[in-house]
Amino acid sequence: MKEYEVQIRESLSMTVTVEAESALQARELVERQWKNGEYVLDADHFQGVAFTVPARRSRER
């Protein structure tokens, strides 16, 4: 029997609206706010899941 590593990747997503002079400034503002804990994504923001078996990751057991 072989062992396999399986990667589980979940996606969370939130869209926020901010006022800014440019798209870059808006992104930087939201990133800073997120880092400061003003936006917290949780199970309510779940968008999907993917399961992947990376190549060459099996081991004989």
C-alpha positions as CSV (number, residue, x, y, z in Angstrom):
1,M,0.0,0.0,0.0
2,K,1.2,3.5,-0.8
3,E,0.8,6.8,1.2
4,Y,-0.3,9.9,-0.6
5,E,-0.2,13.5,0.4
6,V,-3.5,15.3,-0.6
7,Q,-3.6,19.1,-0.4
8,I,-6.9,20.6,0.7
9,R,-7.4,24.3,-0.4
10,E,-10.4,26.3,0.7
11,S,-11.4,29.6,-0.8
12,L,-12.9,32.5,1.1
13,S,-14.0,35.7,-0.6
14,M,-15.4,39.1,0.4
15,T,-16.0,42.2,-1.7
16,V,-15.8,45.6,0.0
17,T,-16.4,49.0,-1.4
18,V,-14.0,51.9,-0.6
19,E,-13.4,55.4,-1.9
20,A,-9.9,56.1,-3.3
21,E,-8.1,58.1,-5.9
22,S,-7.1,55.0,-7.9
23,A,-7.5,51.2,-8.0
24,L,-4.0,50.8,-6.6
25,Q,-4.8,53.1,-3.7
26,A,-8.1,51.2,-3.0
27,R,-6.2,47.9,-3.0
28,E,-3.6,49.2,-0.6
29,L,-6.3,50.7,1.7
30,V,-8.2,47.4,1.9
31,E,-5.1,45.4,2.4
32,R,-4.1,47.7,5.3
33,Q,-7.6,47.4,6.8
34,W,-7.5,43.6,6.4
35,K,-4.2,43.4,8.2
36,N,-5.5,45.6,11.0
37,G,-8.4,43.1,11.4
38,E,-11.2,45.3,10.0
39,Y,-12.2,42.6,7.6
40,V,-12.4,39.0,8.9
41,L,-13.3,36.2,6.6
42,D,-15.0,33.2,8.1
43,A,-17.2,30.3,7.1
44,D,-19.9,32.6,5.8
45,H,-17.5,33.7,3.1
46,F,-16.7,30.2,1.9
47,Q,-16.6,30.0,-1.9
48,G,-15.2,26.5,-2.6
49,V,-12.7,23.7,-2.0
50,A,-10.2,21.8,-4.2
51,F,-8.4,18.6,-3.4
52,T,-5.1,18.0,-5.2
53,V,-2.6,15.1,-5.2
54,P,0.7,16.7,-6.1
55,A,2.8,14.7,-8.6
56,R,5.5,12.4,-7.2
57,R,4.2,12.5,-3.7
58,S,3.6,8.8,-3.0
59,R,5.6,6.6,-0.6
60,E,5.7,2.9,-0.4
61,R,4.4,1.6,2.9
